[in-house]
Amino acid sequence: MQAVEWGLRARIGPVIPEKLMLRSKIFFMAVAGILGLASFDAGSSARLLAQAKPAAAAPISAKSSGQKLSEQETRGEGFFLQHCSICHLPRNLKFGSPATVGPALSGQFKTASPENLNVLRGYILKGGPGMPGFQYGLEPKEVDDLIAFLKTF
């Protein structure tokens, strides 16, 4: 048994506990440093990749005169940010990408007639060329909230 053990040591060399401990300390310090830098970098930027504004920026509504959004409009703003903003808000992309995928909606529905709002409701629910429908993703009350927000946008 001792001859087999000696044969293995001859092939791989003697194991020195101090060298092994030093290597493991260096390895763990390097991993901890990399993880520390990665977590520091991830927490420092509040920007979303597809948007030009920081995520914690002021609300996107047009009511900037100090008036607050109603509860319904605030819910609609959340639905807009969740479902619509990726296509309908300006983006800060490189290499000549378009500023928006869909049309910019700012100011489009401030003075919309009830007939136009019904057309908008149908477009939100059924979709259209280049736009998905949200009839299975939004409840009727949520569509009402979204339209209330779009009238302030």
Residue pairs with C-beta under 8 A, 6 or more apart in sequence:
9 15
46 54
46 55
46 56
47 53
47 54
47 55
48 55
50 86
50 91
50 93
51 85
51 89
51 90
51 91
51 92
52 90
52 91
52 92
53 60
58 64
59 69
59 77
60 77
60 80
60 81
60 85
60 89
60 153
61 69
61 73
61 77
61 149
61 152
61 153
62 106
62 107
62 110
62 152
62 153
63 69
63 152
69 77
69 149
69 152
70 148
72 144
72 145
72 148
72 149
73 145
73 148
73 149
73 152
74 149
75 142
75 145
75 149
76 144
76 145
76 146
76 147
76 148
76 149
76 150
77 149
79 138
79 142
79 145
79 146
79 149
80 88
80 146
80 149
80 150
80 153
83 134
83 137
83 138
83 146
84 105
84 146
86 101
87 100
87 101
87 102
87 131
88 100
88 101
88 102
88 103
88 104
88 105
89 100
90 99
90 100
90 104
91 97
91 99
91 100
101 130
102 130
102 131
105 150
105 153
106 153
107 153
108 150
108 153
109 116
109 117
109 120
109 147
109 150
109 151
109 153
110 151
110 152
112 120
112 151
117 147
120 147
120 150
121 143
121 147
123 131
124 133
124 134
124 138
124 143
124 146
124 147
125 133
125 134
125 135
125 138
125 143
126 133
126 135
127 133
127 134
134 143
138 146
